[in-house]
């Protein structure tokens, strides 16, 4: 999707994360462990009756899900309409390709 954005010949994952913000995702306060080390960055985008969530644990360990909007964010498998995991670039490409609403039969 953003393959032209590169650093040292390699795609720059931060460019993909910026695309999330440009598409309406909000970066939540960073998740830190007891010593203050960064554990995760979480991006959320509520829209309609769903919430899209992207959790960045490492450049190659990212999880994303589309969950129902019920007043709380549930991350268990049974609550998700859609879910994926992988590297930043792959996961963000999939999230940005999602339709605004999922068609349910």
N, C-alpha and C positions, 0 to 999 in steps of 0.2 A: 504494500500500500504506500509506504513512505520510503521506498528503497533508495531514493536519491539523497536522503539525509544520512550522511555517513561521517564517521570520525576515524581517521587513520585507515580508510578503506573498509571499515566495518560499520554496519548500521548503528545509529545512536539511539538506544532504547529511550532516552529521555525525550526525544522528539515524539515518540508514540505516546508517552505519558502526557505531554503537552496537548496532544490531540484530544485526549479525554476531556481536559479542561475546556478546550475550545468547543467541544460538543455538549457542554453543560454539566459535566461531572464536577463535584466539589471534593477537594482534598480535605479529609478529616484531620484532626490533630494526630501527629505521628504516634504510633504505638511504641512504647519503650519498655525495656525490662527494668528490674529493680536497681540496676546500676546506671541507668540512663542510656544504655545502648539502644540504638534504633532496631526494632524488631519488624515493623511493617509500615507500609503506607497504604491507606485505604481511600479509595475514590468511590463516591456514591452519586447516583443520579435518580432521584424519584421522578416518575412521570406517569400520568394516568393511574392505573391500578397496579403498577409494578415499580420495583426498585432495582436498578442495575448496580452491582457491587463489583469492584476490582480490588483485590488484596495483593499487594506486591511484597513478597517476603524476601526475594532476591531476584536478580536479573533473569535467572533461569527458573524461578519458582514463583509463579503468579497464578492466582485462582480468580475466577470470575463467575458470577451467577446472576440470573434474573429471578427475583423472588416476588411473591405477592405482597402488595402493600396493605398490611393489616395493623399498622400501628407499631409494630416491632420488626426488627430485622432478624430473621431466622436463617441460619446457615446450614441446617441439616439437609441431607439429600432429598428427603420427602417434601420439603417446602419449595424447592426450586423448580421453576418451569424449564430452565436451561442452565447448564453448568459446563465449565471447561477449566483446564489448567495447562500450564506449560511455561514457555519463555515469554518475556514482556511483549516482544514484537508479534508473536503468533496470537497470544491471547487478546491483545488490544485490537489487532486486525479483526478477530472474530467478534469482539464486542461492538466495534464500530460498524460492522456489517449487519448487526441485528436489526430487524424491522422495529419500528416504534412500538408495536404491539405484536405479540405472538398470536398466530391464528390457531385456535383450538377447535378440533372436530368434535 
